[in-house]
Amino acid sequence: MTYATDRLHEEIAYVAYHFHWGMDEILDLEHHDRRRYTEQIASLVTRAGAEG
């Protein structure tokens, strides 16, 4: 089973936008590590929004 291309592009854009990493750096991550980063970023963004 392959990972959905659209979802992969979303993850790349999300991590690149927030961490300013290049595509090669992000693609070098294992899938579970990349997902973990996207989850952590989402948590930080949500928390920052709640704090005002």
C-alpha positions in Angstrom: 0.0 0.0 0.0 1.3 3.4 -0.9 0.8 6.6 1.0 -1.7 9.0 -0.7 0.2 11.5 -2.8 -2.1 14.4 -1.8 -1.6 13.6 1.9 2.2 13.4 1.5 2.2 16.8 -0.2 0.1 18.3 2.6 2.5 17.0 5.2 5.5 18.4 3.2 3.9 21.8 2.9 2.9 21.9 6.6 6.3 21.0 7.9 8.1 23.2 5.4 5.9 26.2 6.3 6.3 25.9 10.0 9.9 24.6 10.3 11.4 26.1 7.1 12.8 22.8 6.1 13.5 21.8 2.5 11.6 19.0 0.7 14.6 16.7 0.7 15.0 17.0 4.5 11.3 16.3 5.0 11.2 13.4 2.5 14.2 11.8 4.3 12.1 11.4 7.4 10.5 8.1 8.0 6.7 8.2 7.6 6.0 7.9 11.3 8.5 10.7 12.1 6.9 13.0 9.6 3.4 12.3 10.9 4.7 12.9 14.4 6.1 16.3 13.4 2.8 17.3 11.8 0.9 16.3 14.9 3.3 18.3 17.1 3.0 21.3 14.9 -0.8 21.1 15.0 -0.7 21.0 18.7 1.6 24.0 19.0 -0.6 26.0 16.5 -3.7 25.1 18.4 -2.2 26.0 21.7 -0.9 29.3 20.4 -4.3 30.2 19.0 -6.0 29.4 22.3 -3.5 31.6 24.2 -4.3 34.5 21.9 
